Amino acid sequence: MTLQDIRSAYLVAVGHVIAAEGIGFYRLSGASDAPPLEIAANLGSDFLSRYEAFGRPDDPVLQHVLRHRLPVDSGRLQREEWDRSGAREVLAQADLSHSMQAPIMLAGEIVGTINFARGGPRAFSAKELSTANVLAQHVGLALERAKRYEAMETRTVVLEGAFDRSSGAVVICTPSGEPVFVTKRAEELLGTSFASEQQGVAGRVRHAIQEFADGGDFARTTQVEDSLTHRRLILKMHRLRRRDALVCFLYADSHSARTALPAVEVLSPREQEIAAMVARGLSTKDMAAEAFISENTIKQHLKRIFAKVSVTSRAELVQLVWSLHESGPSHQADR
């Protein structure tokens, strides 16, 4: 649950546990004289403004909670102390006469309070005070979980960003083999969206990961091949020691791709080299690094290649090359 979820659930449910006309949820900054980080209550903004201005600085219930780290209600304070306080005066203006608060603890520190206010002669009972203490403990546990969730979410975003900015082709899966994160480089290497693809080389990679997930090995290296391009990928799979995730690293088997790719006569030797890199699934950046030329030069080569063989994409280029290979030299000459 997020902090907003906790606040909303508390305000909706707590009225069924402790009957009170006024219900509040405060997050505190740590300093006793600092304004709250957050206020959520079922009372109007006018009341909350008056309480912050005149009640909070002179609220013996709040001061007792902060000092003793225990819940308390106004009926258990000295009568004169409560009657002459600013908090009592603010509550009286709203026809409320009794106040009860309990501390929300997180890692041994007070991070907030839950607040109740009631009108009429009936004061809060010892049972209700005990109930408020239990409620505050549960809210504290929920806040702790929300804090961990927020930290985990932040860490996940950072790690995903770091992975996507690296040159590694990585697939992270659940213990059962379902993908939960695929780097951009991995999808470039596979040439498709890995999460939804069941055919081609991506489908073979998914099948290999599933077999690894179903087995008991902590590590496995295997190879898959694209039936269209005969491009091979090497998979190095690892099961984390806690068995809560699988990690698969993908590498292009460049030697097999270079020798397997047939030549197209209309292309120059340099263009043949670029076409071979396309068949291996390399990105523009990786092709430029391997060929020792700029990315812009790679793009110019690709434009000329596409024009010579009448295709509009890298996928069409690879399909055309292999269709020419299967149909033989005479078809290439006609083309």
VOGU-3710 file (C-alpha; in Angstrom, 3 decimals, decimal comma):
1> mtlqdirsay> 0,000/0,000/0,000  1,125/3,522/-0,689  0,903/6,306/1,880  -2,236/7,600/0,166  -3,789/4,113/0,339  -3,073/3,900/4,073  -4,519/7,339/4,780  -7,674/6,645/2,751  -8,237/3,208/4,312  -7,758/4,598/7,811
11> lvavghviaa> -10,230/7,443/7,399  -12,859/5,109/5,914  -12,513/2,266/8,433  -11,597/3,832/11,768  -15,067/5,252/12,388  -16,392/1,689/12,598  -13,947/0,939/15,421  -14,025/4,094/17,571  -17,073/6,322/17,507  -16,008/9,972/17,256
21> egigfyrlsg> -17,262/13,073/15,474  -13,697/14,122/14,697  -11,130/11,756/13,181  -7,638/12,808/12,132  -4,405/11,384/10,754  -1,230/13,468/11,159  2,242/12,873/9,776  4,888/14,715/11,783  8,303/15,973/10,739  10,106/14,939/13,933
31> asdappleia> 10,550/18,368/15,500  7,860/19,071/18,116  7,498/22,701/17,074  7,497/22,037/13,307  4,222/22,005/11,337  2,887/18,584/10,317  3,998/17,116/7,007  0,446/16,023/6,278  -3,004/16,389/7,787  -6,012/14,274/6,863
41> anlgsdflsr> -9,258/14,619/8,780  -13,030/14,515/8,447  -13,347/18,004/9,988  -13,463/21,175/7,934  -10,508/23,289/6,888  -11,616/26,147/9,202  -11,352/23,913/12,258  -7,983/22,518/11,155  -6,628/26,028/10,563  -7,735/27,178/14,024
51> yeafgrpddp> -6,254/24,096/15,637  -2,896/24,620/13,899  -2,840/28,295/14,897  -4,165/28,120/18,468  -4,613/24,497/19,501  -1,451/22,654/18,510  1,001/24,963/20,337  -1,035/24,506/23,520  -2,356/20,944/23,322  -1,580/18,958/26,508
61> vlqhvlrhrl> -2,841/15,728/24,898  -0,356/16,028/22,027  2,474/17,046/24,370  1,802/14,015/26,588  1,882/11,698/23,543  5,157/13,191/22,267  6,756/13,124/25,690  5,704/9,642/26,860  5,188/7,942/23,467  1,916/6,515/24,728
71> pvdsgrlqre> -1,747/7,150/23,864  -3,762/9,404/26,135  -7,128/11,130/26,242  -8,051/14,458/27,786  -9,985/12,791/30,620  -6,762/11,350/32,007  -4,984/14,700/32,232  -5,310/17,146/35,066  -8,686/18,820/34,624  -7,342/22,354/34,945
81> ewdrsgarev> -4,538/21,691/32,446  -7,046/20,593/29,820  -9,730/23,197/30,540  -7,401/26,189/30,119  -5,603/24,876/27,000  -5,914/26,340/23,542  -6,802/22,900/22,152  -9,810/22,667/24,467  -11,034/26,093/23,330  -10,712/25,221/19,626
91> laqadlshsm> -12,606/21,954/20,141  -15,333/23,708/22,125  -15,981/26,060/19,204  -16,838/22,941/17,162  -19,018/21,482/19,965  -16,334/18,936/20,833  -15,206/18,389/24,399  -13,015/15,281/24,560  -9,736/14,546/22,743  -7,748/11,334/22,353
101> qapimlagei> -4,479/10,763/20,495  -2,108/7,829/19,959  1,427/7,904/18,540  2,342/6,292/15,208  5,793/4,756/15,636  8,267/3,887/12,881  11,745/2,532/13,677  11,376/3,678/17,290  10,454/7,251/16,390  7,111/9,060/16,424
111> vgtinfargg> 6,188/9,834/12,813  2,582/10,828/13,355  -0,546/10,582/15,452  -4,084/9,340/15,072  -6,602/11,749/16,596  -10,169/11,485/17,885  -12,531/14,150/19,187  -15,961/13,635/20,714  -18,717/15,957/21,934  -21,193/15,521/24,758
121> prafsakels> -20,613/14,206/28,253  -19,264/10,770/27,314  -15,447/10,694/27,655  -13,243/8,127/25,975  -13,038/4,845/27,889  -9,976/2,816/28,833  -11,008/0,226/26,242  -11,138/2,867/23,509  -7,733/4,148/24,577  -6,347/0,623/24,260
131> tanvlaqhvg> -8,041/0,248/20,858  -6,489/3,507/19,662  -3,081/2,184/20,683  -3,592/-0,988/18,626  -4,817/1,060/15,653  -1,730/3,286/15,808  0,529/0,233/15,888  -1,116/-1,175/12,771  -0,871/2,174/10,986  2,840/2,266/11,894
141> lalerakrye> 3,372/-1,215/10,421  1,524/-0,182/7,265  3,691/2,941/6,963  6,818/0,816/7,354  5,688/-1,458/4,526  4,836/1,562/2,374  8,274/3,017/3,009  9,929/-0,260/1,985  7,726/-0,431/-1,114  8,663/3,127/-2,064
151> ametrtvvle> 12,375/2,360/-1,579  12,041/-0,822/-3,635  10,189/1,014/-6,409  12,879/3,715/-6,493  15,613/1,081/-6,627  13,806/-0,746/-9,430  13,526/2,418/-11,525  17,237/3,146/-10,996  18,278/-0,404/-11,922  16,044/-0,444/-15,012
161> gafdrssgav> 17,547/2,842/-16,145  21,060/1,557/-15,575  20,362/-1,677/-17,475  18,811/0,162/-20,412  21,811/2,477/-20,685  24,238/-0,431/-20,736  25,153/-2,450/-23,816  24,132/-5,719/-22,176  21,280/-7,827/-23,514  19,567/-9,027/-20,340
171> victpsgepv> 16,240/-10,722/-19,609  15,069/-10,978/-15,986  12,334/-13,501/-15,227  10,312/-14,793/-12,308  11,316/-18,205/-10,861  8,649/-19,750/-13,127  10,218/-18,223/-16,253  7,865/-15,294/-16,934  9,751/-12,168/-18,116  9,520/-9,151/-15,834
181> fvtkraeell> 12,186/-6,922/-17,405  13,905/-6,937/-20,802  16,633/-4,449/-21,679  16,378/-2,441/-24,875  19,540/-4,118/-26,138  17,921/-7,550/-25,690  14,885/-6,530/-27,733  17,175/-5,078/-30,406  19,058/-8,360/-30,517  15,843/-10,364/-30,759
191> gtsfaseqqg> 14,307/-7,916/-33,215  10,908/-8,007/-31,496  9,051/-7,433/-28,252  10,189/-10,355/-26,140  7,273/-10,209/-23,701  4,630/-11,107/-26,308  6,533/-12,985/-29,020  6,176/-16,766/-29,125  7,689/-17,438/-32,577  11,126/-17,102/-34,164
201> vagrvrhaiq> 14,303/-16,638/-32,193  12,444/-14,845/-29,390  10,161/-17,839/-29,001  13,174/-20,153/-28,869  14,757/-17,980/-26,189  11,551/-18,096/-24,158  11,457/-21,879/-24,526  15,088/-22,195/-23,381  14,413/-20,006/-20,345  11,306/-22,036/-19,511
211> efadggdfar> 13,279/-25,284/-19,649  15,886/-23,757/-17,345  13,160/-22,545/-14,956  11,630/-26,030/-14,814  15,007/-27,624/-14,077  17,092/-27,484/-10,935  20,349/-26,023/-12,268  21,756/-22,811/-10,861  23,411/-21,968/-14,178  23,182/-23,112/-17,790
221> ttqvedslth> 24,642/-22,045/-21,147  22,801/-22,953/-24,324  22,376/-21,822/-27,918  19,310/-21,037/-30,036  19,091/-20,435/-33,771  16,772/-18,350/-35,915  15,336/-20,664/-38,585  15,000/-17,752/-41,056  18,412/-16,115/-40,793  20,297/-19,005/-39,150
231> rrlilkmhrl> 21,572/-16,404/-36,732  22,532/-17,998/-33,440  22,312/-16,560/-29,962  24,205/-17,793/-26,931  22,216/-17,780/-23,683  23,879/-17,728/-20,276  21,222/-18,266/-17,629  21,562/-17,966/-13,865  19,200/-18,731/-11,019  19,694/-16,350/-8,108
241> rrrdalvcfl> 20,710/-18,066/-4,896  17,519/-17,031/-3,153  15,624/-18,605/-6,079  13,447/-15,494/-6,449  14,492/-14,610/-10,016  16,193/-15,884/-13,171  18,665/-13,797/-15,165  19,498/-14,526/-18,800  22,340/-12,842/-20,705  22,125/-12,928/-24,529
251> yadshsarta> 25,122/-12,845/-26,863  25,195/-12,904/-30,658  27,243/-15,756/-32,126  28,848/-13,447/-34,664  31,119/-16,047/-36,303  28,270/-18,237/-37,446  26,287/-15,242/-38,665  29,144/-13,928/-40,779  29,803/-17,230/-42,547  26,149/-18,202/-42,975
261> lpavevlspr> 24,886/-15,009/-44,541  24,802/-15,336/-48,360  26,051/-12,558/-50,611  23,857/-10,272/-52,711  25,659/-9,393/-55,946  24,344/-5,831/-56,205  25,942/-4,878/-52,888  29,528/-3,743/-52,476  31,830/-5,631/-50,079  31,322/-2,915/-47,473
271> eqeiaamvar> 27,571/-3,070/-47,924  27,733/-6,871/-47,619  29,501/-6,376/-44,286  26,803/-3,965/-43,084  24,067/-6,388/-44,210  25,762/-9,164/-42,219  25,722/-6,965/-39,134  22,015/-6,307/-39,664  21,436/-10,066/-39,790  23,256/-10,399/-36,478
281> glstkdmaae> 20,826/-7,960/-34,899  23,372/-5,261/-34,118  22,196/-1,744/-33,361  23,421/1,250/-35,375  25,741/2,161/-32,512  27,231/-1,347/-32,304  27,662/-1,551/-36,080  29,529/1,759/-36,083  31,832/0,551/-33,317  32,607/-2,740/-35,059
291> afisentikq> 33,150/-1,170/-38,486  35,150/1,785/-37,053  32,904/4,337/-38,763  30,330/6,848/-37,516  26,686/6,042/-36,894  25,731/8,516/-39,610  27,894/6,594/-42,099  26,143/3,380/-41,085  22,774/5,039/-41,743  23,953/6,194/-45,182
301> hlkrifakvs> 25,100/2,647/-46,018  21,706/1,304/-44,956  19,872/3,833/-47,155  21,934/2,742/-50,169  21,414/-0,941/-49,362  17,651/-0,475/-48,980  17,511/1,399/-52,303  19,558/-1,225/-54,174  17,433/-4,174/-53,052  14,083/-2,331/-52,771
311> vtsraelvql> 13,325/-2,879/-49,075  12,249/-0,416/-46,376  13,419/-2,044/-43,127  16,173/-4,177/-41,667  13,813/-7,116/-41,201  12,841/-6,993/-44,896  16,534/-6,872/-45,814  17,333/-10,069/-43,924  14,271/-11,850/-45,331  15,183/-10,803/-48,871
321> vwslhesgps> 18,785/-11,959/-48,552  17,707/-15,401/-47,432  14,937/-15,690/-50,022  17,532/-14,920/-52,721  19,864/-17,495/-51,225  17,191/-20,178/-51,292  16,123/-19,385/-54,872  19,677/-19,520/-56,264  22,057/-17,297/-58,302  19,778/-16,855/-61,305
331> hqadr> 17,174/-15,132/-59,218  19,820/-12,810/-57,796  20,894/-11,822/-61,310  17,294/-11,128/-62,311  16,857/-8,956/-59,256
//
